């Protein structure tokens, strides 16, 4: 196993000529894909990995400067694909990883046949003529809460983001992976994500993009999926699902898995 593979806990499962890369969002790890993976094993070679900073990775590998921008993560994706000698892949990115995949595809479009983006946002803060869902003061309060009592913050944040109470399996799961992160790393990652603005890069994304979104998502308003559709440089398609929450693949797998499989299997042109 190569250095990059080891650092990112890379797992390769399934058999097929086509490669699918599954990339998780903030506060989770590759386990967030547990409901989807069994449906891919017969037809695809599936690559799972953890972003550096996830609770499952070695915190010593987290470089605060490198990961102060999403580009740091995009270079990691390219490094994984190069180390595994992947010629091309379907990239399924959840939340921030959808943007990470988009950035990687600008640098190396040859490596990606398409991007399937779940709960993706190019910017979380509201701006003139743009509704991202958050004001700067709200984000600032979130950072302060993370710093003052990380465990309490996790317990409060998880139900809000997933949609449900602490009895819900998906909420417990997200709460667990979130709490597994080292608090200072989690804060740094949250700051990078919430302060990011990828709008200026969208027109450089030329690979086909499938944008999948929950009807109700605390972190990403539905209008954001339409904004992506209008501003991406290549072909794109939007599907808004009748689901609640930012991690629908975990909280509503019965609805989400068939939708994901459909977008993975079919191209926009067909």
Buried (B, 14 or more C-beta within 10 A) or exposed (E): EEEBBEBBBBBEEBEEEBBBBBBBBBBBBBBBBEBBBEBBEEBBBBBBBBBBBBBBBEEEEBEEEBBBEBBBBBBBBBBBBEBBEBEBBBBBBBBBBBBBBBBBBBBBBEBBBBBBBBBBBBBBBBEEEBBBBBEEEEBEEBBEBBEEEBEEBBBBBBBEBBBBEEEBEBBBBBBBBBBBBBBBBBBBBBBBBBBBEBBEBBEBBBBBBBBBBBEBBBBBBBEBBBBBBEBBBBBBBBEBBEBBBBBBBBBBBEBBBEBBBEBBEEEEEE
